[in-house]
Structure formats: structure tokens, C-alpha cells
């Protein structure tokens, strides 16, 4: 069998390395609109060869790891797929994309979100163990073909992933809180410090806490613009909820209500009972 990967950045590149480890595919083909990414992917051994979209379209399974605005147009551009060919979208939001997939493509298409990644981007950021022991969310599987779902599950199990099934609307709502909200808050934290008169004086003092909180602010703005755009409503809702709790803490500090602040922080401590 042959696997094709469209988009050779962190996710696509890491997938190429991980698929090679499974030995499920005789060849792994890659495509990226950026020639530099293709050159880097080849030199790093992320794929066996870079190919045209026409060649990719002949693969048994085609993975799409591109910015979200391009996912549905790429899927819908395929034609004459066989009943067993499988297209797997690895994007971070799902509902809007599912709505845009044309009915003729729906059985061949599988929506999947690997809950893995780093703040780095591009082929050089690829890691062969990026997906190992991570969660993989499959969305709206009732609309995908039975073969395609079984094939996708087999691939991701071989990658060492734990599979969860969820409808795309619920997926986007939940992901807004545990992924999208932390990213936009990290960007805000970084900009807050950079807006100071002499940020270098502050940054000279940073410790582990700030590094941990601001790490996500190094993520790709292009990638995250698309994510925020596609999940706008749920993101705004999560920001409103965050603002409520942030304002609560701010008022406790302003009014010197330290006991209430302690209770507020103890409540937050409970989160780690679930982690």
C-alpha cells in the first residue's frame, strides 16, 4: 500500500516518520506547496518521495495536514476515488469542514484530530513519537464508509494512539476550552509583557512559570488564525467564561479579600484531580 501526505509541516512530517515505523506502507509520498518544505522533508527522511497531487490521489490513504481553510477544497477536488480509498483530515476543528465536504466524497472522508503537537512548525519540527500514547478524536464517523473508519482505526492504533469518537459540534466546543483558549491566552500574555516600556528588563528575570505559560505563544500565527476563525463562536464563549473568572480574581485582589482568593485558587487546584 501507499500513503500520501499533503502538508509536510509538524503534523504531516511527524506522521511520515511515524508511518514509516509501522511498516504498514510500501511507500510514503508527500506534497507541500512550499518547495523548501518538500526539500527539507526529503532530506530529513519524512517521506520516501515528493509527488504531484495527481500521484497523491492514487494512494490508498491520503492524509491532509494543511491550514484549515484549505482542507475542504482539497478534499472536494479529488475525483474518481475507489470505494476503498481513504482521505483523513487531521485538522484541529471539524464541524465547519464536515459541512463543506461534498456528498460524493463523504464516504471516503474521515475527520480525525490527533491531540498532539508542539509550539514549533515546519518539517524540521517533526518528531517520530509525536502521536505515541496520545488521544485521537474521530468525528461524525456515521457519515464515513465502514471500510474507511476501520482502516483509519487500524492506522492510528498502529501509531500507538487512543481513539475517541465524538460528533464534530461537541468536538469543537470542548476543544475550544482545552486547546484554543490556552493558545490565545498565551499570545495575550506574551503581548502584555512585550507592551511594557522595556520588556527586556522583565524578560531577563523570567523563570519556569512564565516559560510554561508563554510557550504556546511561539505557535504559528497562520495556523492559529485559521483555527480561531473556524471555531470563532466556541472560542468567544470560552473567552467570556475565562473573563468572568479572571474578573473575579481581580476583584478579590483589589478588595484585599484574601480568603476568597484562597478559596478561588483551591477550587482551581481540583483540576489536577482529573489529570
Secondary structure, 3 states (H helix, E strand, C coil): CEEEEECCCHHHHHHHHHHHHHCCCCEEEEECCCHHHHHHHHHCCCCCEECCHHHHCCCCEEEECCCHHHHHHHHHHCCCCCCCCEEEECCCCCHHHHHHCCHHHHHHEEEEEECCCCCCCCHHHCCCCCCCCCEEEEECHHHCCHHHHHHHHHHHHHCCCEEEEECHHHHHHHHHHHHHHHHHHHHHHHHHHHCCCCHHHHHCCCCHHHHHHHHHHHCCHHHHHHHHHHCHHHHHHHHHHHHHHHHHHHHHHHCCCHHHHHHHHHHHHHHHHCC
